[in-house]
Amino acid sequence: MKLGARMLKTGIAITLALYVSELLHLPTPVFAGIAAIFAIQPTIYRSYLSVIEQIQGNIIGAILAIIFILIFGNHTLIVGFAAILAIIIMVTLKLENSIRLALVTIIAIMTAPANDFLQLAILRPSTILLGILSAFVVNFIFLPPKYETKLFQSITDVNADIFRWMRLTSRFASEWRLLRKDLGSIKNRIKELNQLYSMYQEERNYFQKHGINKMRKLVIYRQMIHVTEQSHEILTLLQRHENILQQLSHSIQMNMRDHLDFLLSYHEQLLLMYVGKVRQEIRLDSLLDEDFNRVQLIESLIKEIRNNESEDDFEAFHLMRILSALMEYEEHLEKLERLIRSSQKFHQKEVKKKRKVLGRN
């Protein structure tokens, strides 16, 4: 298990909350530490939203606790009823994320000694608020997440695995059970890519110039993820319909293999181009060794489908799906190239920066 930045930030936030609480001589600083745990988030933007929600939950919990004590007292059953009502109110207001902290506030106030009730009814919510703010400060200052670097590295790693399996599968050399297991793993990693993309999208820029550049990069990363999903779909189709592909003529198998090798090399070159390892004036076609005839592949497959005499009525349909997926993959790769070239044309300094940051690996 790796010690991640969020773990370190949680520890720092708890320490800061407890230290400031003791420095201000606030009662039961443990509530500040608990609040800090709830308020830590993976991004600064989510931390900001969490602060707003947690403050609302803290206020609602404090108001309910004071009302219940003044009307019904602080019997154990009354605490439970107050907690139930708080949950209903929070769900109604769509503040589910701050339910736990609202309940902590209720317990903190309603379990206070009766003789110090009014004083603790003010101080304990203030202590919890201090914990929330401590978490926000830590999230804003310490160990700011670099989601762009993580996102690009994850995209590169996932595609590298897909490329290896794709080249083996197109030559009917892959081990079926291991490939099937890895397909599920790759699918989960693609979901993680989308989560990283969302976190990177949530990061805020404070200058308009950087904001425009960020929007360009978001479009490119969205397209990168899309072509990754497309390559995963092709790998799934190749694995699922391997028996059908093996029955094709040798020439069609070779044409399909050459075309697939071209697309994979094209994809690899685009990832290298994005980090500035390929000069912008270079045509990617000239870097690729394989020469393929796209029209010949399409015509041969269509001819194979027309002449298909297999008992399986869906065999022709599966071949069309594979051909369609290959064409769509190529189309989206070309779109990705246009986006990268357009971005690099207007952001030469950013290309050099990416070469240093993203190109290290």
Short mmCIF file of the C-alpha atoms (twelve columns), coordinates in Angstrom:
data_MODEL
# 
_entry.id   MODEL 
# 
loop_
_atom_site.group_PDB 
_atom_site.id 
_atom_site.type_symbol 
_atom_site.label_atom_id 
_atom_site.label_alt_id 
_atom_site.label_comp_id 
_atom_site.label_asym_id 
_atom_site.label_seq_id 
_atom_site.Cartn_x 
_atom_site.Cartn_y 
_atom_site.Cartn_z 
_atom_site.pdbx_PDB_model_num 
ATOM 1   C CA . MET A 1   0.000   0.000   0.000   1 
ATOM 2   C CA . LYS A 2   1.430   3.362   -1.063  1 
ATOM 3   C CA . LEU A 3   1.495   6.388   1.205   1 
ATOM 4   C CA . GLY A 4   -0.454  8.831   -0.937  1 
ATOM 5   C CA . ALA A 5   -0.695  12.603  -0.774  1 
ATOM 6   C CA . ARG A 6   -4.230  12.433  0.608   1 
ATOM 7   C CA . MET A 7   -3.048  10.328  3.561   1 
ATOM 8   C CA . LEU A 8   -0.322  12.841  4.356   1 
ATOM 9   C CA . LYS A 9   -2.742  15.768  4.019   1 
ATOM 10  C CA . THR A 10  -5.209  14.071  6.360   1 
ATOM 11  C CA . GLY A 11  -2.516  13.653  9.002   1 
ATOM 12  C CA . ILE A 12  -1.347  17.257  8.613   1 
ATOM 13  C CA . ALA A 13  -4.943  18.559  8.785   1 
ATOM 14  C CA . ILE A 14  -5.645  16.618  11.998  1 
ATOM 15  C CA . THR A 15  -2.418  17.890  13.567  1 
ATOM 16  C CA . LEU A 16  -3.162  21.490  12.566  1 
ATOM 17  C CA . ALA A 17  -6.757  21.310  13.832  1 
ATOM 18  C CA . LEU A 18  -5.720  19.866  17.201  1 
ATOM 19  C CA . TYR A 19  -2.815  22.309  17.600  1 
ATOM 20  C CA . VAL A 20  -4.888  25.426  16.837  1 
ATOM 21  C CA . SER A 21  -7.719  24.192  19.089  1 
ATOM 22  C CA . GLU A 22  -5.318  23.785  21.987  1 
ATOM 23  C CA . LEU A 23  -3.703  27.126  21.200  1 
ATOM 24  C CA . LEU A 24  -7.113  28.826  21.402  1 
ATOM 25  C CA . HIS A 25  -8.034  26.790  24.499  1 
ATOM 26  C CA . LEU A 26  -11.150 25.407  22.826  1 
ATOM 27  C CA . PRO A 27  -12.902 22.579  24.708  1 
ATOM 28  C CA . THR A 28  -12.671 18.981  23.378  1 
ATOM 29  C CA . PRO A 29  -10.289 19.606  20.461  1 
ATOM 30  C CA . VAL A 30  -10.948 16.015  19.379  1 
ATOM 31  C CA . PHE A 31  -14.023 17.300  17.516  1 
ATOM 32  C CA . ALA A 32  -11.773 19.531  15.407  1 
ATOM 33  C CA . GLY A 33  -9.686  16.489  14.454  1 
ATOM 34  C CA . ILE A 34  -12.800 14.514  13.483  1 
ATOM 35  C CA . ALA A 35  -14.102 17.402  11.363  1 
ATOM 36  C CA . ALA A 36  -10.737 17.663  9.586   1 
ATOM 37  C CA . ILE A 37  -10.972 13.988  8.592   1 
ATOM 38  C CA . PHE A 38  -14.399 14.515  6.998   1 
ATOM 39  C CA . ALA A 39  -13.378 17.685  5.157   1 
ATOM 40  C CA . ILE A 40  -10.238 16.446  3.332   1 
ATOM 41  C CA . GLN A 41  -10.880 16.069  -0.414  1 
ATOM 42  C CA . PRO A 42  -8.743  15.013  -3.416  1 
ATOM 43  C CA . THR A 43  -8.950  18.389  -5.207  1 
ATOM 44  C CA . ILE A 44  -8.998  22.032  -4.124  1 
ATOM 45  C CA . TYR A 45  -12.326 22.599  -5.869  1 
ATOM 46  C CA . ARG A 46  -13.938 19.638  -4.120  1 
ATOM 47  C CA . SER A 47  -12.427 20.858  -0.871  1 
ATOM 48  C CA . TYR A 48  -14.109 24.230  -1.407  1 
ATOM 49  C CA . LEU A 49  -17.474 22.575  -2.060  1 
ATOM 50  C CA . SER A 50  -16.940 20.339  0.968   1 
ATOM 51  C CA . VAL A 51  -16.270 23.350  3.212   1 
ATOM 52  C CA . ILE A 52  -19.566 24.950  2.146   1 
ATOM 53  C CA . GLU A 53  -21.517 21.731  2.705   1 
ATOM 54  C CA . GLN A 54  -19.827 20.889  6.009   1 
ATOM 55  C CA . ILE A 55  -20.437 24.394  7.386   1 
ATOM 56  C CA . GLN A 56  -24.114 24.065  6.460   1 
ATOM 57  C CA . GLY A 57  -24.248 20.676  8.154   1 
ATOM 58  C CA . ASN A 58  -22.527 22.075  11.230  1 
ATOM 59  C CA . ILE A 59  -25.012 24.949  11.503  1 
ATOM 60  C CA . ILE A 60  -28.059 22.696  10.984  1 
ATOM 61  C CA . GLY A 61  -26.768 20.210  13.560  1 
ATOM 62  C CA . ALA A 62  -26.099 22.979  16.103  1 
ATOM 63  C CA . ILE A 63  -29.543 24.582  15.651  1 
ATOM 64  C CA . LEU A 64  -31.339 21.238  15.984  1 
ATOM 65  C CA . ALA A 65  -29.326 20.277  19.066  1 
ATOM 66  C CA . ILE A 66  -30.070 23.580  20.817  1 
ATOM 67  C CA . ILE A 67  -33.794 23.407  19.980  1 
ATOM 68  C CA . PHE A 68  -34.137 19.818  21.200  1 
ATOM 69  C CA . ILE A 69  -32.289 20.527  24.457  1 
ATOM 70  C CA . LEU A 70  -34.345 23.623  25.218  1 
ATOM 71  C CA . ILE A 71  -37.648 21.838  24.491  1 
ATOM 72  C CA . PHE A 72  -37.071 18.151  25.350  1 
ATOM 73  C CA . GLY A 73  -33.793 18.008  27.279  1 
ATOM 74  C CA . ASN A 74  -30.743 15.867  26.499  1 
ATOM 75  C CA . HIS A 75  -31.948 12.356  27.304  1 
ATOM 76  C CA . THR A 76  -30.297 9.592   25.237  1 
ATOM 77  C CA . LEU A 77  -33.548 8.908   23.342  1 
ATOM 78  C CA . ILE A 78  -33.886 12.591  22.532  1 
ATOM 79  C CA . VAL A 79  -30.381 12.586  21.031  1 
ATOM 80  C CA . GLY A 80  -31.438 9.714   18.759  1 
ATOM 81  C CA . PHE A 81  -34.612 11.504  17.634  1 
ATOM 82  C CA . ALA A 82  -32.595 14.658  16.901  1 
ATOM 83  C CA . ALA A 83  -30.176 12.612  14.805  1 
ATOM 84  C CA . ILE A 84  -33.035 11.073  12.810  1 
ATOM 85  C CA . LEU A 85  -34.582 14.467  12.141  1 
ATOM 86  C CA . ALA A 86  -31.176 15.845  11.111  1 
ATOM 87  C CA . ILE A 87  -30.698 13.044  8.573   1 
ATOM 88  C CA . ILE A 88  -34.165 13.699  7.104   1 
ATOM 89  C CA . ILE A 89  -33.459 17.422  6.789   1 
ATOM 90  C CA . MET A 90  -30.005 16.887  5.251   1 
ATOM 91  C CA . VAL A 91  -31.334 14.423  2.675   1 
ATOM 92  C CA . THR A 92  -34.188 16.784  1.802   1 
ATOM 93  C CA . LEU A 93  -31.696 19.627  1.287   1 
ATOM 94  C CA . LYS A 94  -29.417 17.297  -0.722  1 
ATOM 95  C CA . LEU A 95  -26.566 17.678  1.759   1 
ATOM 96  C CA . GLU A 96  -25.894 13.959  2.170   1 
ATOM 97  C CA . ASN A 97  -22.114 14.464  2.210   1 
ATOM 98  C CA . SER A 98  -22.288 16.487  5.435   1 
ATOM 99  C CA . ILE A 99  -24.694 14.213  7.360   1 
ATOM 100 C CA . ARG A 100 -21.915 12.662  9.442   1 
ATOM 101 C CA . LEU A 101 -20.553 16.012  10.560  1 
ATOM 102 C CA . ALA A 102 -24.049 17.277  11.419  1 
ATOM 103 C CA . LEU A 103 -24.502 14.219  13.635  1 
ATOM 104 C CA . VAL A 104 -21.126 14.831  15.284  1 
ATOM 105 C CA . THR A 105 -22.253 18.393  16.037  1 
ATOM 106 C CA . ILE A 106 -25.523 17.173  17.548  1 
ATOM 107 C CA . ILE A 107 -23.739 14.669  19.783  1 
ATOM 108 C CA . ALA A 108 -21.101 17.230  20.770  1 
ATOM 109 C CA . ILE A 109 -23.737 19.717  21.936  1 
ATOM 110 C CA . MET A 110 -26.367 17.399  23.418  1 
ATOM 111 C CA . THR A 111 -23.852 15.461  25.524  1 
ATOM 112 C CA . ALA A 112 -22.461 18.643  27.054  1 
ATOM 113 C CA . PRO A 113 -22.939 19.122  30.821  1 
ATOM 114 C CA . ALA A 114 -26.192 20.955  31.604  1 
ATOM 115 C CA . ASN A 115 -24.499 23.720  33.622  1 
ATOM 116 C CA . ASP A 116 -22.173 24.631  30.708  1 
ATOM 117 C CA . PHE A 117 -24.745 24.077  27.967  1 
ATOM 118 C CA . LEU A 118 -24.960 27.565  26.453  1 
ATOM 119 C CA . GLN A 119 -21.204 28.093  26.439  1 
ATOM 120 C CA . LEU A 120 -20.454 24.676  24.920  1 
ATOM 121 C CA . ALA A 121 -23.299 25.075  22.422  1 
ATOM 122 C CA . ILE A 122 -21.244 27.896  20.899  1 
ATOM 123 C CA . LEU A 123 -17.714 26.598  21.450  1 
ATOM 124 C CA . ARG A 124 -18.109 23.005  20.208  1 
ATOM 125 C CA . PRO A 125 -19.565 23.960  16.797  1 
ATOM 126 C CA . SER A 126 -16.765 26.533  16.577  1 
ATOM 127 C CA . THR A 127 -14.257 23.756  17.272  1 
ATOM 128 C CA . ILE A 128 -15.778 21.651  14.498  1 
ATOM 129 C CA . LEU A 129 -15.707 24.648  12.158  1 
ATOM 130 C CA . LEU A 130 -12.016 25.071  12.947  1 
ATOM 131 C CA . GLY A 131 -11.399 21.473  11.881  1 
ATOM 132 C CA . ILE A 132 -13.200 22.071  8.578   1 
ATOM 133 C CA . LEU A 133 -11.165 25.202  7.835   1 
ATOM 134 C CA . SER A 134 -7.919  23.455  8.806   1 
ATOM 135 C CA . ALA A 135 -8.592  20.749  6.240   1 
ATOM 136 C CA . PHE A 136 -9.291  23.363  3.554   1 
ATOM 137 C CA . VAL A 137 -6.070  25.264  4.328   1 
ATOM 138 C CA . VAL A 138 -4.010  22.069  4.179   1 
ATOM 139 C CA . ASN A 139 -5.677  21.002  0.942   1 
ATOM 140 C CA . PHE A 140 -4.997  24.416  -0.591  1 
ATOM 141 C CA . ILE A 141 -1.365  24.827  0.510   1 
ATOM 142 C CA . PHE A 142 0.254   21.445  1.113   1 
ATOM 143 C CA . LEU A 143 0.980   18.865  -1.603  1 
ATOM 144 C CA . PRO A 144 -1.257  20.270  -4.365  1 
ATOM 145 C CA . PRO A 145 -2.250  17.358  -6.640  1 
ATOM 146 C CA . LYS A 146 -0.752  17.170  -10.140 1 
ATOM 147 C CA . TYR A 147 -3.593  15.447  -11.902 1 
ATOM 148 C CA . GLU A 148 -2.407  16.277  -15.403 1 
ATOM 149 C CA . THR A 149 0.824   14.332  -14.899 1 
ATOM 150 C CA . LYS A 150 -1.071  11.412  -13.338 1 
ATOM 151 C CA . LEU A 151 -3.655  11.456  -16.118 1 
ATOM 152 C CA . PHE A 152 -1.176  11.396  -18.999 1 
ATOM 153 C CA . GLN A 153 0.994   8.730   -17.349 1 
ATOM 154 C CA . SER A 154 -2.067  6.561   -16.715 1 
ATOM 155 C CA . ILE A 155 -3.207  6.982   -20.338 1 
ATOM 156 C CA . THR A 156 0.262   5.957   -21.530 1 
ATOM 157 C CA . ASP A 157 0.406   2.911   -19.245 1 
ATOM 158 C CA . VAL A 158 -3.066  1.655   -20.176 1 
ATOM 159 C CA . ASN A 159 -2.379  2.055   -23.885 1 
ATOM 160 C CA . ALA A 160 0.972   0.280   -23.593 1 
ATOM 161 C CA . ASP A 161 -0.792  -2.790  -22.194 1 
ATOM 162 C CA . ILE A 162 -3.477  -2.624  -24.873 1 
ATOM 163 C CA . PHE A 163 -0.854  -2.329  -27.629 1 
ATOM 164 C CA . ARG A 164 1.024   -5.417  -26.390 1 
ATOM 165 C CA . TRP A 165 -2.110  -7.547  -26.199 1 
ATOM 166 C CA . MET A 166 -3.379  -6.231  -29.545 1 
ATOM 167 C CA . ARG A 167 -0.190  -7.233  -31.377 1 
ATOM 168 C CA . LEU A 168 -0.244  -10.697 -29.813 1 
ATOM 169 C CA . THR A 169 -3.947  -11.229 -30.470 1 
ATOM 170 C CA . SER A 170 -3.755  -10.131 -34.102 1 
ATOM 171 C CA . ARG A 171 -1.160  -12.904 -34.562 1 
ATOM 172 C CA . PHE A 172 -3.271  -15.425 -32.615 1 
ATOM 173 C CA . ALA A 173 -0.489  -15.720 -30.050 1 
ATOM 174 C CA . SER A 174 -2.228  -14.474 -26.894 1 
ATOM 175 C CA . GLU A 175 -3.076  -16.707 -23.947 1 
ATOM 176 C CA . TRP A 176 -6.874  -16.620 -23.822 1 
ATOM 177 C CA . ARG A 177 -7.409  -16.780 -20.039 1 
ATOM 178 C CA . LEU A 178 -4.781  -14.151 -19.218 1 
ATOM 179 C CA . LEU A 179 -6.106  -11.849 -21.924 1 
ATOM 180 C CA . ARG A 180 -9.662  -12.178 -20.658 1 
ATOM 181 C CA . LYS A 181 -8.496  -11.365 -17.130 1 
ATOM 182 C CA . ASP A 182 -6.503  -8.347  -18.337 1 
ATOM 183 C CA . LEU A 183 -9.439  -7.044  -20.379 1 
ATOM 184 C CA . GLY A 184 -11.432 -6.664  -17.166 1 
ATOM 185 C CA . SER A 185 -8.485  -4.981  -15.449 1 
ATOM 186 C CA . ILE A 186 -7.990  -2.569  -18.362 1 
ATOM 187 C CA . LYS A 187 -11.695 -1.698  -18.315 1 
ATOM 188 C CA . ASN A 188 -11.428 -0.727  -14.638 1 
ATOM 189 C CA . ARG A 189 -8.295  1.329   -15.343 1 
ATOM 190 C CA . ILE A 190 -10.145 3.215   -18.086 1 
ATOM 191 C CA . LYS A 191 -12.826 4.073   -15.504 1 
ATOM 192 C CA . GLU A 192 -10.028 5.424   -13.306 1 
ATOM 193 C CA . LEU A 193 -8.844  7.517   -16.275 1 
ATOM 194 C CA . ASN A 194 -12.262 9.151   -16.429 1 
ATOM 195 C CA . GLN A 195 -12.108 9.851   -12.682 1 
ATOM 196 C CA . LEU A 196 -8.649  11.425  -13.038 1 
ATOM 197 C CA . TYR A 197 -9.956  13.479  -15.954 1 
ATOM 198 C CA . SER A 198 -12.825 14.760  -13.798 1 
ATOM 199 C CA . MET A 199 -10.393 15.723  -11.027 1 
ATOM 200 C CA . TYR A 200 -8.104  17.495  -13.499 1 
ATOM 201 C CA . GLN A 201 -11.142 19.256  -14.976 1 
ATOM 202 C CA . GLU A 202 -12.115 20.508  -11.516 1 
ATOM 203 C CA . GLU A 203 -8.735  22.164  -10.911 1 
ATOM 204 C CA . ARG A 204 -9.178  25.902  -11.211 1 
ATOM 205 C CA . ASN A 205 -6.934  28.419  -12.983 1 
ATOM 206 C CA . TYR A 206 -6.640  31.945  -11.651 1 
ATOM 207 C CA . PHE A 207 -5.507  33.595  -14.915 1 
ATOM 208 C CA . GLN A 208 -7.527  33.778  -18.132 1 
ATOM 209 C CA . LYS A 209 -4.527  32.883  -20.280 1 
ATOM 210 C CA . HIS A 210 -3.960  29.658  -18.355 1 
ATOM 211 C CA . GLY A 211 -7.697  28.947  -18.467 1 
ATOM 212 C CA . ILE A 212 -7.770  28.973  -22.288 1 
ATOM 213 C CA . ASN A 213 -4.762  26.658  -22.421 1 
ATOM 214 C CA . LYS A 214 -6.434  24.381  -19.882 1 
ATOM 215 C CA . MET A 215 -9.551  24.144  -22.058 1 
ATOM 216 C CA . ARG A 216 -7.450  23.079  -25.049 1 
ATOM 217 C CA . LYS A 217 -5.755  20.380  -22.987 1 
ATOM 218 C CA . LEU A 218 -9.084  19.132  -21.638 1 
ATOM 219 C CA . VAL A 219 -10.307 18.586  -25.200 1 
ATOM 220 C CA . ILE A 220 -7.111  16.678  -26.070 1 
ATOM 221 C CA . TYR A 221 -7.207  14.489  -22.961 1 
ATOM 222 C CA . ARG A 222 -10.889 13.732  -23.566 1 
ATOM 223 C CA . GLN A 223 -9.983  12.571  -27.070 1 
ATOM 224 C CA . MET A 224 -7.043  10.535  -25.750 1 
ATOM 225 C CA . ILE A 225 -9.365  8.691   -23.389 1 
ATOM 226 C CA . HIS A 226 -11.842 8.193   -26.212 1 
ATOM 227 C CA . VAL A 227 -9.280  6.549   -28.500 1 
ATOM 228 C CA . THR A 228 -8.119  4.431   -25.552 1 
ATOM 229 C CA . GLU A 229 -11.686 3.203   -25.101 1 
ATOM 230 C CA . GLN A 230 -11.836 2.540   -28.834 1 
ATOM 231 C CA . SER A 231 -8.643  0.459   -28.798 1 
ATOM 232 C CA . HIS A 232 -9.956  -1.505  -25.808 1 
ATOM 233 C CA . GLU A 233 -13.148 -2.238  -27.748 1 
ATOM 234 C CA . ILE A 234 -11.134 -3.545  -30.715 1 
ATOM 235 C CA . LEU A 235 -9.053  -5.768  -28.433 1 
ATOM 236 C CA . THR A 236 -12.266 -7.132  -26.900 1 
ATOM 237 C CA . LEU A 237 -13.695 -7.882  -30.355 1 
ATOM 238 C CA . LEU A 238 -10.486 -9.602  -31.481 1 
ATOM 239 C CA . GLN A 239 -10.474 -11.774 -28.370 1 
ATOM 240 C CA . ARG A 240 -14.183 -12.591 -28.571 1 
ATOM 241 C CA . HIS A 241 -14.184 -13.485 -32.279 1 
ATOM 242 C CA . GLU A 242 -10.750 -15.045 -32.634 1 
ATOM 243 C CA . ASN A 243 -12.195 -18.261 -34.109 1 
ATOM 244 C CA . ILE A 244 -13.952 -16.310 -36.879 1 
ATOM 245 C CA . LEU A 245 -10.782 -14.369 -37.720 1 
ATOM 246 C CA . GLN A 246 -8.751  -17.561 -37.923 1 
ATOM 247 C CA . GLN A 247 -11.071 -18.862 -40.648 1 
ATOM 248 C CA . LEU A 248 -10.320 -15.896 -42.921 1 
ATOM 249 C CA . SER A 249 -7.928  -16.296 -45.796 1 
ATOM 250 C CA . HIS A 250 -4.238  -15.710 -45.133 1 
ATOM 251 C CA . SER A 251 -4.145  -12.556 -47.280 1 
ATOM 252 C CA . ILE A 252 -7.041  -10.968 -45.369 1 
ATOM 253 C CA . GLN A 253 -5.409  -11.856 -42.050 1 
ATOM 254 C CA . MET A 254 -2.161  -10.231 -43.209 1 
ATOM 255 C CA . ASN A 255 -3.959  -7.086  -44.452 1 
ATOM 256 C CA . MET A 256 -5.856  -6.746  -41.188 1 
ATOM 257 C CA . ARG A 257 -2.692  -7.318  -39.152 1 
ATOM 258 C CA . ASP A 258 -0.753  -4.724  -41.167 1 
ATOM 259 C CA . HIS A 259 -3.559  -2.205  -40.818 1 
ATOM 260 C CA . LEU A 260 -3.814  -2.786  -37.084 1 
ATOM 261 C CA . ASP A 261 -0.031  -2.479  -36.664 1 
ATOM 262 C CA . PHE A 262 -0.185  0.820   -38.517 1 
ATOM 263 C CA . LEU A 263 -2.934  2.160   -36.258 1 
ATOM 264 C CA . LEU A 264 -1.107  1.098   -33.105 1 
ATOM 265 C CA . SER A 265 2.125   2.723   -34.281 1 
ATOM 266 C CA . TYR A 266 0.162   5.814   -35.255 1 
ATOM 267 C CA . HIS A 267 -1.338  5.927   -31.754 1 
ATOM 268 C CA . GLU A 268 2.097   5.540   -30.129 1 
ATOM 269 C CA . GLN A 269 3.532   8.350   -32.246 1 
ATOM 270 C CA . LEU A 270 0.667   10.669  -31.263 1 
ATOM 271 C CA . LEU A 271 1.385   10.171  -27.563 1 
ATOM 272 C CA . LEU A 272 5.055   10.944  -28.224 1 
ATOM 273 C CA . MET A 273 4.105   13.995  -30.278 1 
ATOM 274 C CA . TYR A 274 2.007   15.384  -27.427 1 
ATOM 275 C CA . VAL A 275 5.012   15.500  -25.088 1 
ATOM 276 C CA . GLY A 276 7.173   17.072  -27.791 1 
ATOM 277 C CA . LYS A 277 9.287   14.016  -28.675 1 
ATOM 278 C CA . VAL A 278 8.218   14.203  -32.328 1 
ATOM 279 C CA . ARG A 279 8.879   17.384  -34.311 1 
ATOM 280 C CA . GLN A 280 5.714   19.141  -35.391 1 
ATOM 281 C CA . GLU A 281 6.710   19.415  -39.058 1 
ATOM 282 C CA . ILE A 282 7.199   15.645  -39.357 1 
ATOM 283 C CA . ARG A 283 4.384   13.643  -40.959 1 
ATOM 284 C CA . LEU A 284 3.643   10.670  -38.783 1 
ATOM 285 C CA . ASP A 285 3.037   8.459   -41.822 1 
ATOM 286 C CA . SER A 286 6.708   8.766   -42.738 1 
ATOM 287 C CA . LEU A 287 7.740   7.384   -39.336 1 
ATOM 288 C CA . LEU A 288 5.797   4.164   -39.762 1 
ATOM 289 C CA . ASP A 289 7.343   1.151   -41.473 1 
ATOM 290 C CA . GLU A 290 4.210   -0.708  -42.512 1 
ATOM 291 C CA . ASP A 291 2.569   0.182   -45.815 1 
ATOM 292 C CA . PHE A 292 -1.038  -0.894  -45.985 1 
ATOM 293 C CA . ASN A 293 -3.899  -0.576  -48.406 1 
ATOM 294 C CA . ARG A 294 -7.040  0.488   -46.558 1 
ATOM 295 C CA . VAL A 295 -9.303  0.087   -49.585 1 
ATOM 296 C CA . GLN A 296 -7.972  -3.402  -50.249 1 
ATOM 297 C CA . LEU A 297 -8.709  -4.436  -46.667 1 
ATOM 298 C CA . ILE A 298 -12.267 -3.095  -46.826 1 
ATOM 299 C CA . GLU A 299 -12.986 -4.671  -50.214 1 
ATOM 300 C CA . SER A 300 -11.539 -8.046  -49.226 1 
ATOM 301 C CA . LEU A 301 -13.554 -8.154  -46.007 1 
ATOM 302 C CA . ILE A 302 -16.767 -7.149  -47.773 1 
ATOM 303 C CA . LYS A 303 -16.128 -9.833  -50.380 1 
ATOM 304 C CA . GLU A 304 -15.530 -12.364 -47.601 1 
ATOM 305 C CA . ILE A 305 -18.805 -11.353 -45.953 1 
ATOM 306 C CA . ARG A 306 -20.771 -11.707 -49.219 1 
ATOM 307 C CA . ASN A 307 -19.286 -15.124 -49.945 1 
ATOM 308 C CA . ASN A 308 -19.753 -16.286 -46.361 1 
ATOM 309 C CA . GLU A 309 -21.452 -19.678 -46.247 1 
ATOM 310 C CA . SER A 310 -21.068 -20.309 -42.560 1 
ATOM 311 C CA . GLU A 311 -23.934 -21.803 -40.571 1 
ATOM 312 C CA . ASP A 312 -23.523 -18.953 -38.076 1 
ATOM 313 C CA . ASP A 313 -25.764 -16.150 -39.347 1 
ATOM 314 C CA . PHE A 314 -24.035 -13.637 -37.088 1 
ATOM 315 C CA . GLU A 315 -20.500 -14.276 -38.377 1 
ATOM 316 C CA . ALA A 316 -20.812 -11.627 -41.106 1 
ATOM 317 C CA . PHE A 317 -22.199 -9.188  -38.552 1 
ATOM 318 C CA . HIS A 318 -19.194 -9.749  -36.251 1 
ATOM 319 C CA . LEU A 319 -16.768 -9.125  -39.127 1 
ATOM 320 C CA . MET A 320 -18.571 -5.882  -39.957 1 
ATOM 321 C CA . ARG A 321 -18.316 -4.815  -36.312 1 
ATOM 322 C CA . ILE A 322 -14.558 -5.389  -36.318 1 
ATOM 323 C CA . LEU A 323 -14.117 -3.504  -39.601 1 
ATOM 324 C CA . SER A 324 -16.302 -0.643  -38.343 1 
ATOM 325 C CA . ALA A 325 -14.340 -0.447  -35.078 1 
ATOM 326 C CA . LEU A 326 -11.036 -0.269  -36.990 1 
ATOM 327 C CA . MET A 327 -12.316 2.533   -39.220 1 
ATOM 328 C CA . GLU A 328 -13.692 4.467   -36.263 1 
ATOM 329 C CA . TYR A 329 -10.421 4.014   -34.355 1 
ATOM 330 C CA . GLU A 330 -8.475  5.459   -37.289 1 
ATOM 331 C CA . GLU A 331 -10.912 8.363   -37.611 1 
ATOM 332 C CA . HIS A 332 -10.534 9.321   -33.953 1 
ATOM 333 C CA . LEU A 333 -6.746  9.006   -34.142 1 
ATOM 334 C CA . GLU A 334 -6.730  11.484  -37.021 1 
ATOM 335 C CA . LYS A 335 -8.899  13.829  -34.970 1 
ATOM 336 C CA . LEU A 336 -6.466  13.504  -32.054 1 
ATOM 337 C CA . GLU A 337 -3.566  14.416  -34.355 1 
ATOM 338 C CA . ARG A 338 -5.385  17.545  -35.536 1 
ATOM 339 C CA . LEU A 339 -6.067  18.601  -31.950 1 
ATOM 340 C CA . ILE A 340 -2.445  18.066  -30.878 1 
ATOM 341 C CA . ARG A 341 -0.999  19.914  -33.886 1 
ATOM 342 C CA . SER A 342 -3.415  22.797  -33.392 1 
ATOM 343 C CA . SER A 343 -2.547  23.064  -29.702 1 
ATOM 344 C CA . GLN A 344 1.204   22.925  -30.317 1 
ATOM 345 C CA . LYS A 345 0.956   25.566  -33.011 1 
ATOM 346 C CA . PHE A 346 -0.332  28.137  -30.507 1 
ATOM 347 C CA . HIS A 347 1.463   26.952  -27.379 1 
ATOM 348 C CA . GLN A 348 5.143   26.360  -28.164 1 
ATOM 349 C CA . LYS A 349 6.214   27.184  -24.590 1 
ATOM 350 C CA . GLU A 350 3.718   24.695  -23.221 1 
ATOM 351 C CA . VAL A 351 5.186   21.996  -25.492 1 
ATOM 352 C CA . LYS A 352 8.626   22.531  -23.957 1 
ATOM 353 C CA . LYS A 353 7.106   22.426  -20.478 1 
ATOM 354 C CA . LYS A 354 5.273   19.161  -21.225 1 
ATOM 355 C CA . ARG A 355 8.512   17.694  -22.597 1 
ATOM 356 C CA . LYS A 356 10.142  18.341  -19.224 1 
ATOM 357 C CA . VAL A 357 7.233   17.289  -16.992 1 
ATOM 358 C CA . LEU A 358 5.358   14.574  -18.908 1 
ATOM 359 C CA . GLY A 359 8.269   13.337  -20.981 1 
ATOM 360 C CA . ARG A 360 10.385  12.226  -18.019 1 
ATOM 361 C CA . ASN A 361 8.777   8.818   -18.020 1 
# 
